[in-house]
Amino acid sequence: MQPSAPRPLPEAITCLDTGFLQPEMAASYLVESAGRYAFIETGTALGVPGLLSELERMGATREQVDYIIPTHVHLDHAGGAGSLMAACPNARLVVHPRGARHMIDPSKLWAGATAVYGEEEMRHTYGEIVPVAEERVVEALDEFELDFNGRPLKFIDTPGTRQTPLLRLGRTEPRFLYRRYLWNVAAQFRHRQGGPSSTSPVRPPNSIPRPGMRPWSG
């Protein structure tokens, strides 16, 4: 589908639709810090040309992208990571250790999804998954902190559908909360129902594992 228009958010963040199934169902978030950029989520490989076009439309170059950060490795969130990394020569991929191996060698990820959807549907919906060179991957464990050109990024492990991190973004302190998978699903549902805007806070569902519960590692 045709991506919807970019949507500016607070804290120098722009929501970029990747054109996956319906508007902003799998959005990417372009974060700016003093002239440097990071993509939070990539969408599928099919959406990467649109992300690059929006980056250039904003007056930035691919060389100004420092980080590409998928919150987890489902293909609608990270399927385009390899393609985007290939286009942004200075970028590093920041991902949970459990997801890093699938970004470096996506063959098992692709095979598992293909067994469900079939090869033709996979190519049509997700495009091609490109591997990421291991030396360009940064593994983000719980409480990992990254200095993004003076803007702190903090990663917090939030076991759920995948053992992958929640990310806090801030300037002098963490202020913008991006709750990975839950944000897109819950916000989109409320938007379709005519409820609050998808920028409204989203209450996590009760199925989030409680402390002491063993998460599914995938």
C-alpha positions in Angstrom: 0.0 0.0 0.0 1.0 3.6 -0.4 2.7 5.0 2.8 0.9 7.8 4.6 2.5 11.2 5.0 5.3 11.6 7.6 4.0 12.7 11.0 6.2 14.9 13.3 6.3 13.9 17.0 7.8 15.6 20.0 11.6 15.4 20.8 12.8 15.7 17.1 11.1 12.4 16.2 9.3 11.8 12.9 6.9 8.9 12.4 7.5 7.3 8.9 4.9 4.9 7.5 6.5 1.9 5.8 3.4 1.0 3.8 2.9 -2.4 5.5 -0.8 -3.5 5.2 -2.4 -0.4 6.7 -1.3 3.1 7.7 1.4 3.1 10.4 0.8 -0.5 11.2 4.6 -1.0 11.2 6.0 2.5 11.3 9.6 3.6 11.5 10.7 6.5 13.8 13.4 8.8 12.6 15.2 10.4 15.5 17.5 13.4 15.1 20.2 14.6 17.4 22.3 17.6 16.4 22.4 16.7 12.8 22.8 12.9 13.2 20.0 10.4 12.7 18.8 7.0 14.0 16.0 4.8 12.7 13.9 3.1 15.3 12.3 0.1 13.5 12.7 -0.4 9.7 9.6 -2.1 8.6 10.0 -4.6 5.8 12.7 -4.4 3.1 10.0 -3.2 0.7 9.6 0.0 2.8 13.3 0.9 2.9 13.3 3.0 -0.4 10.6 5.1 1.1 12.5 5.7 4.3 15.6 6.8 2.4 13.5 9.1 0.3 12.1 10.7 3.4 15.5 11.1 4.9 16.7 12.9 1.8 13.6 15.0 1.6 14.4 16.2 5.1 17.7 17.4 3.9 19.8 14.7 5.5 22.2 12.2 3.8 22.6 8.5 4.3 26.0 9.2 5.8 24.4 11.1 8.7 22.6 7.9 9.9 24.5 6.6 13.0 22.1 3.9 14.3 19.4 1.5 13.1 17.5 0.1 16.0 14.9 -2.6 15.6 13.0 -3.2 18.8 12.6 -6.9 17.9 13.3 -9.1 14.9 9.8 -9.7 13.6 9.9 -9.1 9.8 7.5 -6.2 9.9 9.8 -4.4 12.3 13.3 -5.5 11.3 12.9 -7.1 7.9 14.4 -4.1 6.2 17.4 -3.7 8.6 19.9 -5.3 6.3 18.8 -3.2 3.3 18.9 0.0 5.3 22.3 -0.8 6.8 23.6 -1.4 3.3 22.4 2.0 2.2 23.8 3.8 5.3 27.5 3.2 5.4 28.2 4.8 8.8 25.3 3.1 10.7 25.5 0.5 13.3 22.7 -1.9 14.1 21.7 -2.0 17.8 19.7 -5.0 18.7 19.1 -7.4 21.6 21.6 -10.4 21.7 18.8 -12.8 21.0 17.9 -11.0 17.8 21.5 -10.2 16.7 22.2 -13.7 15.4 19.1 -13.5 13.2 20.2 -10.2 11.7 23.7 -11.5 11.0 22.3 -14.7 9.5 18.6 -14.4 8.7 18.3 -17.8 7.1 16.4 -19.4 10.0 14.2 -16.4 10.4 13.3 -16.5 6.7 12.8 -20.3 6.7 10.5 -20.2 9.7 8.2 -17.5 8.2 8.3 -19.1 4.8 7.1 -22.4 6.2 4.0 -20.5 7.3 3.3 -18.1 4.5 5.1 -19.7 1.5 7.8 -18.3 -0.7 5.6 -16.3 -3.0 3.8 -14.5 -0.2 7.0 -13.8 1.6 8.6 -12.1 -1.4 5.4 -10.2 -2.1 4.9 -9.0 1.5 8.4 -8.8 3.0 10.8 -8.5 0.1 14.4 -9.8 0.6 16.1 -10.0 4.0 19.7 -8.9 3.7 22.3 -10.1 6.3 24.1 -7.5 8.4 27.9 -7.8 8.8 28.7 -8.9 12.4 31.2 -6.2 13.0 28.5 -3.5 12.5 26.2 -5.0 15.1 26.0 -3.7 18.7 24.3 -6.0 21.2 22.1 -4.2 23.7 21.6 -6.0 27.0 19.3 -4.8 29.7 20.2 -1.3 31.0 22.5 -0.7 28.0 23.1 3.0 27.4 24.2 4.6 24.2 25.3 8.2 23.6 23.6 9.2 20.4 25.5 12.4 19.6 24.7 13.9 23.1 21.3 12.3 23.3 21.1 9.3 25.7 19.4 6.1 24.5 18.7 3.6 27.2 17.6 0.0 26.5 15.4 -2.0 29.0 14.7 -5.6 28.5 10.9 -6.3 28.3 10.2 -10.0 27.8 7.1 -10.6 25.7 6.4 -11.8 22.2 10.2 -11.7 21.8 12.9 -11.2 24.4 13.9 -7.8 23.1 14.3 -4.4 24.6 12.1 -1.4 25.3 13.9 1.8 24.4 13.9 5.2 26.2 15.0 8.3 24.3 15.9 11.6 25.8 18.1 14.7 25.5 19.5 15.2 28.9 17.4 12.4 30.4 15.1 9.7 29.1 11.8 11.3 28.3 10.3 9.7 25.2 9.1 6.1 25.7 8.8 3.8 22.8 7.2 0.5 24.0 8.2 -1.6 21.0 5.6 -4.1 19.8 2.8 -2.9 22.1 2.8 0.7 20.9 2.0 -0.1 17.3 -0.6 -2.8 18.0 -2.6 -1.1 20.7 -2.4 2.4 19.2 -3.5 1.2 15.8 -6.4 -0.6 17.3 -7.6 2.4 19.1 -7.1 4.6 16.0 -9.2 2.2 13.9 -12.0 2.3 16.6 -12.1 6.1 16.4 -10.4 6.4 19.8 -7.5 8.6 20.9 -4.7 9.4 18.6 -1.9 6.9 18.2 0.4 9.3 19.9 -1.6 8.9 23.2 -0.1 6.7 26.0 -0.9 3.1 25.5 -1.6 0.8 28.5 0.3 -2.5 28.2 -2.0 -5.6 28.1 -2.2 -7.9 31.1 -0.3 -10.7 29.3 3.2 -9.1 29.9 5.1 -11.7 31.9 5.4 -11.0 35.6 8.8 -11.1 37.4 9.9 -14.6 37.8 8.0 -15.9 34.8 10.1 -17.6 32.2 9.9 -15.7 28.9 9.6 -17.4 25.5 13.0 -17.0 23.9 12.0 -17.7 20.3 
